[in-house]
Amino acid sequence: MITIQKLKVYEKYSGDEDQLVRIALETERELFDKNSDWFEIMNFKQDILIITQNLASDEYRKSSIERMKNLCDNDSFEILTKSIL
């Protein structure tokens, strides 16, 4: 589940997984250990960019939003989608 805390850590390291591995606090690394949330956030950010630039079909937009809704808690979903809803 993607949470506000995970979004903050992702932003802190500008989406650079290498920085997460090399310089993050152990507690920050543990948030992403044994799950694919880092990559899901990265994909969501890319989807949001595509949607905001009107490069996505309606079907792609709807499926992206539905995927975010399924993988995020309410607060993180709201933050991620505020520019596209």
C-alpha positions as CSV (number, residue, x, y, z in Angstrom):
1,M,0.0,0.0,0.0
2,I,1.4,3.4,-1.0
3,T,1.2,5.9,1.9
4,I,2.0,9.5,2.5
5,Q,5.2,8.4,4.2
6,K,6.3,6.5,1.2
7,L,5.6,9.4,-1.1
8,K,7.6,11.7,1.1
9,V,10.6,9.4,1.0
10,Y,10.3,9.0,-2.7
11,E,10.3,12.8,-3.1
12,K,13.2,13.2,-0.6
13,Y,15.4,11.2,-2.9
14,S,13.8,12.6,-6.1
15,G,12.8,9.2,-7.2
16,D,16.4,8.0,-7.4
17,E,16.4,4.4,-6.1
18,D,20.2,4.4,-6.0
19,Q,20.1,7.2,-3.4
20,L,17.6,5.2,-1.5
21,V,19.9,2.3,-1.4
22,R,23.1,4.2,-0.7
23,I,22.2,7.0,1.7
24,A,18.7,6.5,3.1
25,L,18.0,5.8,6.7
26,E,17.3,2.1,7.5
27,T,13.7,2.9,8.4
28,E,13.3,4.6,5.0
29,R,14.7,1.6,3.1
30,E,12.5,-0.8,5.1
31,L,9.4,1.0,3.8
32,F,10.2,-0.3,0.3
33,D,11.8,-3.6,1.2
34,K,10.0,-6.6,-0.2
35,N,7.5,-4.6,-2.2
36,S,7.3,-2.8,-5.5
37,D,5.9,0.5,-4.2
38,W,9.0,2.5,-5.3
39,F,8.4,1.4,-8.9
40,E,4.6,1.9,-8.6
41,I,5.2,5.5,-7.5
42,M,7.6,6.0,-10.3
43,N,5.0,4.6,-12.8
44,F,2.3,6.8,-11.3
45,K,4.4,9.9,-11.7
46,Q,5.0,9.0,-15.3
47,D,1.3,8.4,-15.9
48,I,0.4,11.7,-14.3
49,L,2.8,13.5,-16.6
50,I,1.3,11.8,-19.6
51,I,-2.2,12.6,-18.5
52,T,-1.5,16.2,-17.7
53,Q,0.1,16.8,-21.1
54,N,-3.0,15.3,-22.7
55,L,-1.1,12.5,-24.3
56,A,-3.2,9.7,-22.8
57,S,-6.4,8.2,-24.1
58,D,-9.5,8.3,-21.9
59,E,-9.1,4.5,-21.3
60,Y,-5.5,4.9,-20.3
61,R,-6.4,7.8,-17.9
62,K,-9.2,5.8,-16.3
63,S,-7.1,2.6,-15.9
64,S,-4.2,4.6,-14.4
65,I,-6.5,6.3,-11.9
66,E,-8.1,3.0,-11.0
67,R,-4.7,1.4,-10.4
68,M,-3.7,4.3,-8.2
69,K,-6.9,4.0,-6.2
70,N,-6.2,0.2,-5.7
71,L,-2.6,0.6,-4.6
72,C,-2.8,3.8,-2.5
73,D,-4.4,4.8,0.8
74,N,-6.9,7.6,0.6
75,D,-4.5,10.4,1.5
76,S,-1.8,9.4,-1.0
77,F,-4.4,8.8,-3.7
78,E,-5.6,12.4,-3.2
79,I,-2.1,13.8,-3.4
80,L,-1.2,11.9,-6.5
81,T,-4.4,12.7,-8.4
82,K,-5.0,16.3,-7.4
83,S,-3.6,17.5,-10.7
84,I,-5.6,15.1,-12.9
85,L,-9.0,14.9,-11.3
